[in-house]
Amino acid sequence: MNNMDQKAKQRMLGVVSAKLGMSPQELQKQLESGKLDAAMKGLSAQDSAKLMNALSNPAMAQRILATPQAQEIIKKLKS
């Protein structure tokens, strides 16, 4: 994964983990272990499907992170 993809992944983990009420590290650990139940139980079926699609598609992740809503969450998380 190149540096830009890695940065996009980290931003997406931050946004998603904030929505789920867990740390980005905890979310990444669950995703890497394949134990998505805990990470996904707070999401609707539609949001869960969107997340899985975004995680498997770096171009989509970039589009999601470029939205004003994602940028606002990222801005709040950084402050």
C-alpha positions as CSV (number, residue, x, y, z in Angstrom):
1,M,0.0,0.0,0.0
2,N,1.5,3.3,-1.0
3,N,1.9,6.3,1.4
4,M,-1.3,8.0,0.2
5,D,-3.4,4.9,0.5
6,Q,-2.0,4.4,4.0
7,K,-2.9,8.0,5.0
8,A,-6.4,7.5,3.5
9,K,-6.8,4.3,5.5
10,Q,-5.8,5.9,8.7
11,R,-8.2,8.8,8.2
12,M,-11.0,6.4,7.4
13,L,-10.2,4.3,10.5
14,G,-10.4,7.5,12.5
15,V,-13.8,8.5,11.1
16,V,-15.3,5.1,11.4
17,S,-14.0,4.4,14.8
18,A,-15.4,7.7,16.1
19,K,-18.8,6.7,14.8
20,L,-18.5,3.4,16.5
21,G,-17.2,4.8,19.8
22,M,-13.9,3.0,19.8
23,S,-10.2,3.9,19.1
24,P,-8.8,3.6,15.6
25,Q,-6.3,1.1,16.9
26,E,-9.0,-1.1,18.4
27,L,-11.0,-1.0,15.1
28,Q,-7.9,-1.8,13.0
29,K,-7.1,-4.7,15.3
30,Q,-10.6,-6.1,15.0
31,L,-10.6,-5.7,11.2
32,E,-7.2,-7.3,10.9
33,S,-8.3,-10.3,13.0
34,G,-11.4,-10.7,10.9
35,K,-13.6,-10.1,14.0
36,L,-16.0,-7.6,12.5
37,D,-19.0,-8.3,14.7
38,A,-18.0,-5.9,17.4
39,A,-17.1,-3.2,15.0
40,M,-20.2,-3.6,12.9
41,K,-22.9,-4.1,15.6
42,G,-23.3,-0.4,15.9
43,L,-24.0,0.1,12.2
44,S,-27.1,-0.4,10.2
45,A,-27.0,-3.1,7.5
46,Q,-26.7,-0.4,4.8
47,D,-23.8,1.4,6.7
48,S,-22.1,-2.0,7.3
49,A,-22.3,-2.8,3.5
50,K,-20.9,0.7,2.7
51,L,-18.0,0.2,5.2
52,M,-17.1,-3.2,3.8
53,N,-17.2,-1.8,0.2
54,A,-15.0,1.2,1.2
55,L,-12.5,-0.8,3.0
56,S,-12.0,-3.0,0.0
57,N,-11.8,-0.1,-2.5
58,P,-9.1,2.6,-1.9
59,A,-10.6,4.9,-4.6
60,M,-13.9,4.9,-2.8
61,A,-12.2,5.5,0.5
62,Q,-10.6,8.6,-1.0
63,R,-14.0,9.8,-2.3
64,I,-15.6,9.3,1.1
65,L,-12.8,11.1,2.9
66,A,-13.1,14.0,0.5
67,T,-16.7,14.7,1.5
68,P,-17.4,17.8,3.6
69,Q,-18.9,15.6,6.4
70,A,-15.8,13.4,6.6
71,Q,-13.5,16.5,6.5
72,E,-15.5,18.1,9.4
73,I,-15.1,14.9,11.5
74,I,-11.4,14.7,10.7
75,K,-11.0,18.4,11.7
76,K,-12.8,17.7,15.0
77,L,-10.7,14.7,15.7
78,K,-7.5,16.6,15.1
79,S,-8.4,19.4,17.5
